Amino acid sequence: MDIAFEIKAQLENDWIPTLYYEKVRSGRTRSYLLEIPERENSAEILYTLLGIELKIGNKRFSCPDLATARYLSIFARLGCRKFAVPYDITQISVIADEMETAWHRTLLALDLTAKNASAQARGRARAALLRRIRNELADIGPGEQMPLFKQSTKQRR
């Protein structure tokens, strides 16, 4: 049986693509592009004199606030290049919390599922799991570059 499928079944509503579809893509969003490799990356949040930055490999990305940096770091760890960011900045912190929890639950489920496997088999299972998450997120898509705004008002009909 496929380990990624088994972990997805275990997590149900805490599966990262499910959260992304239900919490992010269901609302107004804008697309975001990270110029990173499509593989697992280490993401580090830095506090600099110029503000908050997200360091992925040897690249740094400026972030407007900590919540956005936390949100972007989830997709950076997964290796997702294009994804949606909620347009309402008040939602980003809550969604980042839920997605970080889902990320850690995913890794815990992977450790429990592959505990008797060799180190190489665990590495292959982790890579396959992240590839599946990345592919499902790509299937959902990043949405429009800018959100659509309703132009009609009560004065004009």
N, C-alpha and C positions, 0 to 999 in steps of 0.2 A: 504494500500500500504506500502511496505517496505521502511522505512526511508533511509536506506543505498542506495537502488536503486534510490530513488528520488534525493538524494544528488549527486550520481554519474552522473545522468543525468544533473543536474544543472551545475556541474563543468566541464564536458566534457574533455577538454585537460588539465585541472588543477587537474585531479584525480591523486593521487600519483602513483598508479600502472601504469597508462598510461605514466606518465613522466619517471618512472623507466624503462619501456619497451623501450620507444623511445629514451631516452637520455643516459641511462646507459647500458642496455643489448645489444643495437645495436652496441656498440663499443667493444674494447678489455677491458676485466675486469679480476679481480681476486676475488675469493670468500672470504668472511670474516665471522667469527663466533664470536658472543657475547654470553657469558655465562650469560644470563639474563632470568627472567621469561617471558613467553609468555602472557603478559598482558600489560596494559598501565603502563609505568614507568615514573618517573621524571628523566630528564637528566640535569646535570649541568656541565658546562665547567669550569675547574679550571686552574688557572695560578700558577704553582709551580716553585720552584727553579730548578727542573729537567726538566721543559718544560710544555707542555699543557697536561692535563688529562681530561678524561670524567668520571664523577662520576654518576653511575647509582645505586641507592639504597645505599648499603654499599660497592660496588665494584668500583674500579678505573681502567681505561684503559688508557694506555699511547698513545698519538697521536703525529704524526710527526709535524703537523701544525694545525692552527686554522680552516682552511677550512675542513680538514679531521674530526676534532672534531665536527664541525657543521653538516657535512654529516652523521656521525655515530649517532649523537644525534637524528636525525629524525627517524631512524630505532629503536633506543632504546626507544623512546617515544611510538612507535607503538607496541613494544614487539617482533620485528622480530629478530630472532636469527641468521639466515643465509641469507646473501644477497651479492650482487656484489658491488665492489668498482671500479671505473674507474681506469685503469692502468695509464693513462695520468693524472698526478697530476695537470696540468693546467686546466683541465675540472672540477675538483671537486668543486671549489669555485662557478662557475656559476651554476652547477647542485644543489649544496646545497642551493643557493639563490632561485632557482625555486621551489625546494621541500619544503623549509621553507614557502614560500609564499603559496604554495598549502596546506600545513598543516594548516596555519591560515585561509585560505579561507574555508577549510573543517569544521573547528570548528565554523566559523561564519555561514556557511550554516546550520550546525546542530542546532545552537542556534535559527536561524530564522525559521527553519522547526518545531522544537519542543518547540516553545515559549509558547504555551498554555498548554503544558503537565505538569504533576506533576514532582517533583524532582526525584522521583523513575523512572518514565517513561523516563525522560531525561537521567538518568544514564544508563538504559537498552538500550536506543537508541544509546548512545555514545559507550557502550561496543559492541553492535552489529555492529556499523559502523567500529570500529577499528578491530574487528574480520574479517569483510569482506575485509578490506584493507590488513590485514595480510595474509589472505587466498589467495587473488589474487597475492600478492607479492611472496608467496610460490609457487604458480602455475607457475609463470614466472621463478622462480628459481635463485640460486646464481651463476650458471655457473661453470666453471672449477676453481680449486684451484689456478692454475697459468695460465696465458694466453698462447695460442699457438703462437709460433714464426715461421715464414717462414724460413726454413733452406737453401733454394736455393739462390745462388748468380749468378751474371752474369759470373763469372769465371768458375763455375761448372755448368754443364747442365745435 
